[in-house]
């Protein structure tokens, strides 16, 4: 697995944690699942950033998505 896969997976997990946070907040429940998703996503993004020789910038994220999804479509 290369660092692009970890970056894309982490960003997706972070994006999925936002609706979970909002749902738990509006219904007055605990943020258990949202916290797990956010910590796992953030951990994957940090791991990907440390695995890459240079660090990721904001401009590197969309091409990483294209490379990862391109690997799955082949």
N, C-alpha and C positions, 0 to 999 in steps of 0.2 A: 504494500500500500504506500502510495506516495503522499506527500504532505498536502497536495491539492484535495485529495479525498477527505482527509481529516478537516481541512478548512471548510469545505462545502458542507460536510456532515455537521460540524459545529455551528455553522451559520444557520442551517436548517433547524437544528435543535433549539437554538436561541430564538428563532422566529416562532417556533411552536410553543415556547414557554410564555410568550406574551399573551395569547388568548387564554391560556390556562391561569395566568396571574389575574387577568381581568375577571374571569369567571369566578374564581375563588373569592376575589375581593367583593364582587357584587352580591354574592350569595352568603357572605360572612363565614366562609370556610377557611381552613388552613391552606397554606401555599405549598403543601408537600410535593405534589407532582410538578408544579411549576418550578420549585426550587431545584428538584432533581434534574429536570430538563435544562435549566439555566446553568447549573454547575457542570453538568456533563458537556454541554455545548461550549461553555467558556473554556473548559479543560481541553477540549479537542482543538479549539482555535489556538490556544497557547501552545499546545503540543505541536501543532502544524507550524506555527511561527518559529519554534525552536528547531524543528527538523530541517527547515529550509536554510540554505546557506546565507542568503540575504533575507531580511524580514519582509513580510507582506505589507503592501500599501493598499489604500482603498482602490487604486486603479488596477491592482492585481486580482481583485476578487471576481469581477465578471469574466475575465479570461479563464480563471480557475473553474468556474461553473461550466463554461463551454467545454473545457478539456475533460472534466469529469463526466458530464452528460454525453459527450462525444464518445468516450470509452464504452459507455453502456449501450449506445446505439449501434456500434459496430458489430 
